Amino acid sequence: MRFLPEHRSPRVAVVGFGYVGCCLGVALAENGITVVGIENDPALVARLRAGQCPVPEPGVTEALARLAGSPDLSFTTDYDGLLDADVVVITVGTPVDEHGSLMTEQLERVCEQVAPRLRPGRLVIVKSTVVPGTTRTLVAPLLEHGGLTQERDFGLVCCPERLAEGEALAQIGELPVVVGGSGPEGVAAAARFWERVLSVPTRVLPSSDAAETVKLATNWWIDANVAMANELAQFCAAFDIDVTDVIGASNSLPKGAGNVNILQPGIGVGGACLTKDPWMAWRAAMDRGVRLRTIDTARRVNDGMPAYTAEMILEELVKLGRDPAAAEIAVLGVAFKGGTGDLRNTPVKEVVGHLRGAGARVRMYDPLVDPDRMRAEMGATVADSLDDAVRGTDAVALLAGHPQFRDVPPERLRDLVPAPALVFDGRSYFTAEEIARLRELGFHYRGVGR
C-alpha cells in the first residue's frame, strides 16, 4: 500500500505537545500543513488554544500567537482528533529511571490510544528518544493490536529528534531528517513526507534500530566532547594557559571528514537530553553485557562541574580579601544554555546552591526565564534588571551566555560594581580584548580554564 495522499497536503497529528511536539507542530502549521496537537493535560491544551507558549524556545511564542485560532493548528485532549490525520507523529517524553533504564509508560499509553484509531494508509512516525529495538518490538506490536498490520496497512518509522535548543525552528527547516523503518513502503512515505512539508533532505537508514541509535550516539558524543573540554580547561588552569587559545588552535587540524572539533568548556551540562540519553545508552548496553566506560566517565565529569565552578568563585573572592560568607554575588543567566529560557536540569541551580551553602547572598537575573519560575526553582533572590542584580556586589558570575548580555559594556559594570570585584566567566563569553579591558577597569577576571 502506498502511504500518504497524492493530491493534497497531508494532515498531521502530533501526539505530545512538549518541547519537541510544540516546535515541530508550530513549524508544520507555519508551512501551511493542517496540524492537530493531542495532549493529555487539559490546562496545557487551554493555554495552547489561547496562543500561550509552554516552551522557552526563541520564535515559538510568536509563531504560536500568530497561529492562535487558525484552522492550521488546533489542540485537543481527545485522541479521536487523529482520525482524520494522514500522519501521526509521536513526541511523548521518554524518561529514564534511577538506573538509566528507559521508562516506556507514556509511549505505551499513546500507542494503546492510537491503535484502535489507525486507518489503512496512515503513516506513524516515532520521534521520541528510545533504545534500539523499541519501535520494532514495542510500538509495532501495540499498534497492530488495533487490527492492522505494519507495512501492509500502515507505515511505521523512527525519525529521531535532533534539535538544538535555541535554534530549533531554524533547524527544523534545515537539518536532514534521519529515517529508519521495517519496510520500504513506510520508509519511502516518511522520506516523501519530510521532503514535501519541510523541503528538507532525508538520511535513510536500513532499520528503525539504527535510527534510534543515531539520537543516542549524537548526545553520547556531545556529552563526551564537553567532558573532555571541561577537563582540558582544568588542565590548562593548572598551567595558567587560556583554554580557548588551545581549543582554537587544536580545531584547526584536519581530521577525518572535517577538523578536530573540541567544544567549549562550561559550568556543566543541562537540559532534557544530554543528562539522560547517554545513561539510556549505557543501561541498554549493560543489559546486553557491554560496559560503556566513556559514558560513565563523561557523565561524572560534567556532573562535577557545578561544584568546581562554585569553588572557583569562592576561591577568587578569598584572593580579593572578601569573606565568602559575607559576599554578595550576582548570577547572570540561570538557563542551562545561552539563548534559551529552559531551566530543565540547569547546572546553574547547583552552582547557586553551593554558593548559598557557603553563606553568600545570591541575586539572579535572566532575561529569558520567567521570574516567578526562577524564584520557585532556584530559591535565591531574583532581580528585576541586570543593573539591580549587579549593583554593589562583590562578584558578577556570567553562567549562561545569552546574546542580551553582549549589550553590557565593561564600563557599565564599572559604574555599578565597586572595584576590585570578581567577574567570573562560566561560558567563555568574553574575548581576550574584553578581558583586558575588564582588568584595565580594575576588575579581577576568572573563567573556566581562563
Salt bridges, closest charged atoms under 4 A:
GLU6 OE2 - ARG2 NE 2.29
GLU30 OE1 - ARG66 NH2 2.82
ASP80 OD1 - ARG117 NE 2.77
ASP86 OD2 - ARG8 NH1 2.81
GLU98 OE2 - HIS99 NE2 3.54
ASP153 OD2 - ARG152 NH2 2.79
GLU161 OE1 - LYS215 NZ 2.96
GLU165 OE2 - ARG344 NH2 2.89
ASP209 OD2 - ARG136 NH2 2.74
ASP223 OD2 - ARG299 NE 2.78
ASP242 OD1 - ARG450 NE 3.22
ASP277 OD2 - LYS215 NZ 3.55
ASP277 OD1 - LYS276 NZ 2.80
ASP287 OD1 - ARG283 NE 3.22
ASP296 OD1 - ARG300 NH2 3.16
ASP303 OD1 - ARG299 NH1 2.96
GLU316 OE2 - LYS319 NZ 3.09
GLU316 OE1 - HIS444 NE2 2.55
GLU316 OE2 - ARG446 NH1 2.71
GLU328 OE2 - ARG361 NH2 3.81
GLU328 OE1 - ARG363 NH2 2.83
ASP342 OD2 - ARG344 NH2 2.74
GLU350 OE2 - HIS354 NE2 3.42
ASP366 OD2 - HIS402 NE2 2.88
ASP372 OD1 - ARG375 NH1 3.11
GLU377 OE2 - ARG373 NE 2.76
ASP387 OD1 - ARG412 NH2 2.65
ASP388 OD1 - ARG391 NH1 3.10
ASP394 OD1 - ARG322 NH1 2.63
GLU411 OE2 - ARG437 NE 2.73
ASP415 OD1 - ARG414 NE 3.77
ASP425 OD2 - ARG450 NH1 3.48
GLU434 OE2 - ARG406 NH1 3.38
GLU440 OE1 - ARG437 NH1 2.97
